[in-house]
Amino acid sequence: MEPYKNKFLATSTSQAEGVCPESLIDRFSNLPEGVAHHILSFLAQIDLARVSCVSKSCRKFYLSFPSLNFDAMPYANDMWERLKLLNYFDRFLIQRGDNKIQHFRIFWIFLGPASSFSNEYFRVISWIHVAARCNVEVLDLELYMCEATTTLVLPSCLFLCRSLRLLTVDLKFKLFQTPSLTSSTTLQCLKLKNVTIDEGLGQWISCSCKCIKELWLELVHGAKQITISSSSLETLRFVSCYAYYSFQNPNGNFHLNISGEKLEDIYIDWKVIPTGHSINIFAPNLKHLKWIGTLASRQCLEKLMCLEKAEIFLHPRSEDFSKLFSVLSSIHSVKLLVLNEETTKALTKERRSLPRIFDNLGHICIQSTCLNDGLVPALASLLRGMRHLNTLHMKYEPIIPLLFTKHVEVITASRFDREYWKSQNLAIIDQLEEVTVELSSGSNELEFARYILEGAKNLKKMVIVYLPHQSTRIEAVNEIEMNSPATIVFKKRPRRPKPSYSP
């Protein structure tokens, strides 16, 4: 598409320099509408207005362009410039008539006196009316609302719009008023971010969103309970943060109840102090579960029989073993289980028997910053409790330093050699067929890899991933490579660029 764009720019430039336009070919105006729209998609809304002045064909493309981006951020602190922008957008919507809108993004900042807010708010809502009339498919609202009001009330015609597939609302923690239960919608995806909600949201989603497949609730607060039962929901993403719940309801509880027979993908980022909170999920056909953060006071996951991948990245407290055991016991079978370092240590700290999922687990991935001296005994204990493991992946996840962090804790990872692993007498080593070890700091990973190469009788493939500066360390593997029946693959991992922070 770039050559078309360059020809158009060359034509415009030549006209500006006084070249006779009759001697030039207007290639842009003769393009198919879809191709012209793709080229125009690289321009901002104001630049599109300039393009419309070039020719009648350009103006036609401009008015039929199906993706609109009304962005007030450049004029956030200038009320008069925002007023001009409002007038321009109003005129533009009148001129484009009922041409279809595929994607409409409104990013508006309401600042100034109450009278100005009322005017701006009314006009922004009128744009949403136009979007519904023009059969909008994707509507993205990001609104910074002043203190004159705390509630966004979307017009009912939006939810009656049968073309609307995706609605995203970000209100910077202002109140999103739940639509009426009579506002039945064919919406397929709803994303609520940084929004205060009321108790009726769950009921509206359950009763009025019969076609919804994907639901995002990111940093939503205000309601003490969210209960959703859906026969169409396939994907759920829920992100919480303790700061918002404690600020809104310092002495109360929060309960999340989700039920969906078609649910296949659940992502939970739960960073709430567990006192009084609960999570209940019924998803018998779930295929992918990812849980990050902390455990609730009570969590109930119905028996999960169809999981293909479970990622458990928790930070359990010392008293959370029974809760963690309960979560993992709800998983009856899974093809791939991914655990972080903290979860692995918590499972083996109490020296109790592992949940039954580990009896028949064939593929496990342990993700950590390194195979440090504190993780090695936990890994040995975990492997001792597994009977049918055939694929093991030790994944390296580097530490990303926080802003203004000057010192990173030094973690030792060179204490355990091959003799330690031999002393563990791990029966599972004869079951291993494929192992991947990603090297980090210290020598623990390399010693573990050498132990497996020496002792795993049925090993078919070993993959060792290393950083460029570690090339000399892998030479130690070559000493035993000739005696191993396995295929050994060395992969060099590109070094990540160092983050640069402004002072």
ZISULJO-V70638 format. One record per backbone hydrogen bond with DSSP energy under -0.5 kcal/mol. NH is the residue of the N-H (numbers start at 1). CO is the residue of the C=O. E is the energy in kcal/mol with one decimal. If there is no record, write none. Layout:
# ZISULJO-V70638
nh=NH co=CO e=E
nh=NH co=CO e=E
This chain:
# ZISULJO-V70638
nh=5 co=1 e=-1.7
nh=6 co=2 e=-2.3
nh=7 co=3 e=-2.3
nh=8 co=4 e=-2.1
nh=9 co=5 e=-2.1
nh=10 co=6 e=-2.6
nh=11 co=7 e=-2.3
nh=12 co=8 e=-2.1
nh=13 co=9 e=-2.4
nh=14 co=10 e=-2.4
nh=15 co=11 e=-1.9
nh=16 co=12 e=-1.9
nh=17 co=13 e=-1.5
nh=18 co=15 e=-1.2
nh=19 co=14 e=-2.4
nh=23 co=20 e=-1.3
nh=24 co=21 e=-1.5
nh=26 co=24 e=-0.6
nh=27 co=25 e=-1.6
nh=30 co=26 e=-0.6
nh=31 co=28 e=-1.6
nh=36 co=32 e=-2.4
nh=37 co=33 e=-2.5
nh=38 co=34 e=-1.8
nh=39 co=35 e=-2.0
nh=40 co=36 e=-2.5
nh=41 co=37 e=-1.2
nh=42 co=39 e=-1.5
nh=43 co=40 e=-2.0
nh=48 co=44 e=-2.0
nh=49 co=45 e=-1.3
nh=50 co=46 e=-1.2
nh=51 co=47 e=-2.0
nh=52 co=48 e=-1.8
nh=53 co=50 e=-1.3
nh=54 co=51 e=-2.0
nh=55 co=51 e=-0.5
nh=59 co=55 e=-2.1
nh=60 co=56 e=-2.0
nh=61 co=57 e=-2.5
nh=62 co=58 e=-2.4
nh=63 co=59 e=-2.3
nh=64 co=60 e=-1.5
nh=65 co=61 e=-0.7
nh=65 co=62 e=-0.5
nh=68 co=66 e=-0.6
nh=68 co=103 e=-2.9
nh=70 co=105 e=-3.0
nh=71 co=69 e=-1.0
nh=72 co=70 e=-0.5
nh=72 co=107 e=-3.0
nh=75 co=72 e=-1.7
nh=76 co=73 e=-1.8
nh=78 co=75 e=-1.2
nh=79 co=77 e=-0.6
nh=82 co=78 e=-2.0
nh=83 co=79 e=-1.9
nh=84 co=80 e=-2.0
nh=85 co=81 e=-2.3
nh=86 co=82 e=-2.6
nh=87 co=83 e=-2.2
nh=88 co=84 e=-2.4
nh=89 co=85 e=-2.7
nh=90 co=86 e=-2.5
nh=91 co=87 e=-2.4
nh=92 co=88 e=-2.5
nh=93 co=89 e=-2.3
nh=94 co=90 e=-1.7
nh=95 co=91 e=-2.5
nh=96 co=92 e=-2.2
nh=97 co=93 e=-0.6
nh=97 co=94 e=-0.6
nh=99 co=96 e=-1.6
nh=101 co=134 e=-2.0
nh=102 co=66 e=-2.0
nh=102 co=100 e=-0.5
nh=103 co=66 e=-1.6
nh=104 co=138 e=-2.6
nh=105 co=68 e=-2.6
nh=106 co=140 e=-2.9
nh=107 co=70 e=-2.9
nh=107 co=105 e=-0.5
nh=108 co=106 e=-0.6
nh=108 co=142 e=-1.6
nh=110 co=108 e=-0.5
nh=110 co=144 e=-3.1
nh=111 co=109 e=-0.9
nh=117 co=113 e=-2.2
nh=118 co=114 e=-2.5
nh=119 co=115 e=-1.7
nh=120 co=116 e=-2.5
nh=121 co=117 e=-3.3
nh=122 co=118 e=-2.1
nh=123 co=119 e=-1.8
nh=124 co=120 e=-2.5
nh=125 co=121 e=-2.3
nh=126 co=122 e=-1.8
nh=127 co=123 e=-1.5
nh=128 co=124 e=-1.3
nh=129 co=125 e=-1.7
nh=130 co=126 e=-1.9
nh=131 co=127 e=-2.5
nh=132 co=128 e=-2.2
nh=133 co=129 e=-2.0
nh=134 co=130 e=-2.1
nh=135 co=132 e=-1.3
nh=136 co=131 e=-1.9
nh=137 co=101 e=-0.6
nh=137 co=102 e=-0.9
nh=138 co=102 e=-2.3
nh=139 co=166 e=-2.5
nh=140 co=104 e=-2.8
nh=141 co=139 e=-0.5
nh=141 co=168 e=-3.1
nh=142 co=106 e=-2.8
nh=142 co=140 e=-0.5
nh=143 co=170 e=-2.3
nh=144 co=108 e=-2.6
nh=145 co=143 e=-0.8
nh=149 co=146 e=-1.2
nh=152 co=175 e=-3.0
nh=153 co=151 e=-0.6
nh=154 co=152 e=-0.6
nh=158 co=155 e=-1.4
nh=159 co=155 e=-0.6
nh=159 co=156 e=-0.5
nh=160 co=156 e=-1.2
nh=161 co=157 e=-0.5
nh=161 co=158 e=-0.8
nh=162 co=160 e=-0.6
nh=164 co=161 e=-0.9
nh=165 co=137 e=-2.9
nh=166 co=137 e=-2.1
nh=167 co=189 e=-2.1
nh=168 co=139 e=-2.5
nh=169 co=191 e=-2.7
nh=170 co=141 e=-2.3
nh=171 co=193 e=-1.0
nh=173 co=194 e=-4.7
nh=174 co=171 e=-0.8
nh=175 co=150 e=-3.4
nh=176 co=196 e=-3.0
nh=177 co=152 e=-2.1
nh=177 co=175 e=-0.7
nh=183 co=180 e=-2.1
nh=184 co=182 e=-2.0
nh=185 co=208 e=-2.3
nh=188 co=165 e=-1.5
nh=189 co=165 e=-2.3
nh=190 co=214 e=-2.2
nh=191 co=167 e=-2.9
nh=192 co=190 e=-0.5
nh=192 co=216 e=-2.7
nh=193 co=169 e=-2.9
nh=193 co=191 e=-0.5
nh=194 co=218 e=-2.2
nh=196 co=174 e=-2.5
nh=197 co=195 e=-0.5
nh=197 co=221 e=-2.8
nh=201 co=198 e=-1.4
nh=204 co=200 e=-2.2
nh=205 co=201 e=-2.5
nh=206 co=202 e=-2.3
nh=207 co=203 e=-2.6
nh=208 co=204 e=-3.0
nh=209 co=204 e=-0.7
nh=209 co=205 e=-0.9
nh=210 co=185 e=-0.5
nh=210 co=208 e=-0.8
nh=211 co=185 e=-0.5
nh=212 co=209 e=-0.9
nh=213 co=188 e=-3.2
nh=214 co=188 e=-2.2
nh=215 co=235 e=-2.3
nh=216 co=190 e=-2.8
nh=217 co=237 e=-3.1
nh=218 co=192 e=-2.8
nh=219 co=217 e=-0.6
nh=219 co=239 e=-2.8
nh=220 co=239 e=-0.5
nh=221 co=195 e=-1.9
nh=226 co=255 e=-2.6
nh=228 co=257 e=-2.7
nh=230 co=259 e=-2.6
nh=234 co=213 e=-2.5
nh=235 co=213 e=-2.6
nh=236 co=265 e=-2.5
nh=237 co=215 e=-2.5
nh=238 co=267 e=-2.9
nh=239 co=217 e=-2.5
nh=240 co=269 e=-3.1
nh=242 co=271 e=-2.2
nh=244 co=241 e=-0.7
nh=245 co=241 e=-1.4
nh=246 co=242 e=-2.9
nh=247 co=243 e=-1.6
nh=248 co=244 e=-2.2
nh=249 co=245 e=-2.8
nh=252 co=249 e=-1.2
nh=255 co=224 e=-1.8
nh=256 co=278 e=-2.3
nh=257 co=226 e=-3.0
nh=257 co=255 e=-0.5
nh=258 co=280 e=-2.9
nh=259 co=228 e=-2.3
nh=260 co=282 e=-2.6
nh=263 co=260 e=-0.9
nh=264 co=234 e=-2.8
nh=265 co=234 e=-2.1
nh=266 co=288 e=-2.6
nh=267 co=236 e=-2.6
nh=268 co=290 e=-3.1
nh=269 co=238 e=-2.8
nh=270 co=268 e=-0.6
nh=270 co=292 e=-2.6
nh=271 co=269 e=-0.8
nh=277 co=274 e=-1.7
nh=278 co=254 e=-1.9
nh=279 co=298 e=-2.3
nh=280 co=256 e=-2.9
nh=281 co=300 e=-2.8
nh=282 co=258 e=-2.6
nh=283 co=281 e=-0.5
nh=286 co=283 e=-1.7
nh=287 co=264 e=-2.0
nh=288 co=264 e=-2.6
nh=289 co=309 e=-2.1
nh=290 co=266 e=-2.4
nh=291 co=311 e=-2.7
nh=292 co=268 e=-3.4
nh=293 co=313 e=-2.0
nh=294 co=270 e=-3.3
nh=294 co=292 e=-0.6
nh=297 co=274 e=-0.9
nh=297 co=277 e=-1.0
nh=298 co=277 e=-1.4
nh=300 co=279 e=-2.8
nh=302 co=281 e=-2.2
nh=302 co=300 e=-0.6
nh=304 co=330 e=-3.2
nh=305 co=284 e=-0.6
nh=305 co=303 e=-0.7
nh=307 co=333 e=-0.6
nh=308 co=287 e=-2.7
nh=309 co=287 e=-2.2
nh=310 co=336 e=-2.4
nh=311 co=289 e=-3.4
nh=312 co=310 e=-0.6
nh=312 co=338 e=-2.9
nh=313 co=291 e=-2.9
nh=313 co=311 e=-0.7
nh=314 co=312 e=-0.5
nh=315 co=293 e=-2.1
nh=320 co=317 e=-2.0
nh=321 co=318 e=-0.5
nh=324 co=320 e=-2.6
nh=325 co=321 e=-3.0
nh=326 co=322 e=-1.9
nh=327 co=323 e=-2.1
nh=328 co=324 e=-2.3
nh=329 co=325 e=-2.0
nh=330 co=326 e=-1.0
nh=330 co=327 e=-0.6
nh=331 co=328 e=-1.1
nh=332 co=304 e=-2.1
nh=332 co=330 e=-0.9
nh=333 co=304 e=-1.1
nh=335 co=307 e=-0.7
nh=336 co=308 e=-1.3
nh=337 co=363 e=-1.9
nh=338 co=310 e=-3.0
nh=339 co=365 e=-2.6
nh=340 co=312 e=-1.4
nh=341 co=367 e=-0.9
nh=344 co=340 e=-2.0
nh=345 co=341 e=-2.3
nh=346 co=342 e=-2.2
nh=347 co=343 e=-2.0
nh=348 co=344 e=-1.1
nh=349 co=345 e=-1.2
nh=350 co=346 e=-0.6
nh=351 co=348 e=-0.8
nh=358 co=355 e=-1.7
nh=359 co=356 e=-1.5
nh=360 co=356 e=-0.7
nh=364 co=391 e=-2.0
nh=365 co=337 e=-2.7
nh=366 co=393 e=-2.4
nh=367 co=339 e=-3.1
nh=367 co=365 e=-0.6
nh=368 co=366 e=-0.5
nh=368 co=395 e=-2.2
nh=372 co=370 e=-2.1
nh=373 co=412 e=-2.5
nh=375 co=372 e=-0.9
nh=376 co=372 e=-1.7
nh=377 co=373 e=-0.6
nh=378 co=374 e=-0.5
nh=379 co=375 e=-2.7
nh=380 co=376 e=-2.5
nh=381 co=377 e=-2.2
nh=382 co=378 e=-2.3
nh=383 co=379 e=-2.6
nh=384 co=380 e=-1.8
nh=385 co=381 e=-0.9
nh=385 co=382 e=-0.7
nh=386 co=383 e=-1.4
nh=387 co=358 e=-0.7
nh=390 co=362 e=-2.2
nh=391 co=362 e=-2.1
nh=392 co=434 e=-2.1
nh=393 co=364 e=-1.9
nh=394 co=436 e=-3.1
nh=395 co=366 e=-2.2
nh=395 co=393 e=-0.9
nh=397 co=368 e=-2.8
nh=397 co=395 e=-0.5
nh=398 co=396 e=-0.5
nh=401 co=399 e=-0.7
nh=405 co=402 e=-2.2
nh=406 co=404 e=-0.5
nh=417 co=415 e=-0.6
nh=420 co=417 e=-0.5
nh=421 co=417 e=-1.3
nh=422 co=418 e=-2.5
nh=423 co=419 e=-1.8
nh=424 co=420 e=-0.6
nh=424 co=421 e=-0.9
nh=425 co=422 e=-1.1
nh=427 co=425 e=-0.7
nh=429 co=426 e=-1.1
nh=430 co=427 e=-1.3
nh=431 co=428 e=-2.0
nh=432 co=428 e=-0.9
nh=433 co=390 e=-2.8
nh=434 co=390 e=-2.2
nh=435 co=461 e=-2.1
nh=436 co=392 e=-2.5
nh=437 co=463 e=-2.8
nh=438 co=394 e=-2.1
nh=439 co=437 e=-0.6
nh=439 co=465 e=-3.0
nh=443 co=413 e=-0.8
nh=444 co=413 e=-2.4
nh=447 co=443 e=-2.4
nh=448 co=444 e=-2.2
nh=449 co=445 e=-2.5
nh=450 co=446 e=-2.3
nh=451 co=447 e=-2.1
nh=452 co=448 e=-2.0
nh=453 co=449 e=-2.3
nh=454 co=450 e=-2.0
nh=455 co=451 e=-2.1
nh=456 co=452 e=-2.9
nh=457 co=455 e=-0.9
nh=459 co=456 e=-0.7
nh=460 co=433 e=-2.8
nh=461 co=433 e=-1.9
nh=462 co=487 e=-3.0
nh=463 co=435 e=-2.7
nh=464 co=462 e=-0.5
nh=464 co=489 e=-2.9
nh=465 co=437 e=-2.3
nh=465 co=463 e=-0.5
nh=466 co=491 e=-2.7
nh=468 co=493 e=-0.6
nh=470 co=467 e=-2.2
nh=471 co=468 e=-1.2
nh=473 co=470 e=-0.9
nh=474 co=470 e=-1.0
nh=475 co=472 e=-0.9
nh=476 co=473 e=-1.2
nh=477 co=474 e=-1.3
nh=478 co=474 e=-0.8
nh=478 co=475 e=-0.6
nh=479 co=475 e=-0.5
nh=479 co=476 e=-0.7
nh=480 co=477 e=-1.3
nh=481 co=477 e=-0.9
nh=482 co=478 e=-0.7
nh=483 co=480 e=-0.7
nh=484 co=481 e=-1.2
nh=487 co=460 e=-2.6
nh=488 co=486 e=-0.5
nh=489 co=462 e=-3.0
nh=489 co=487 e=-0.5
nh=491 co=464 e=-2.6
nh=491 co=489 e=-0.5
nh=493 co=466 e=-3.5
nh=493 co=491 e=-0.6
nh=501 co=499 e=-0.5
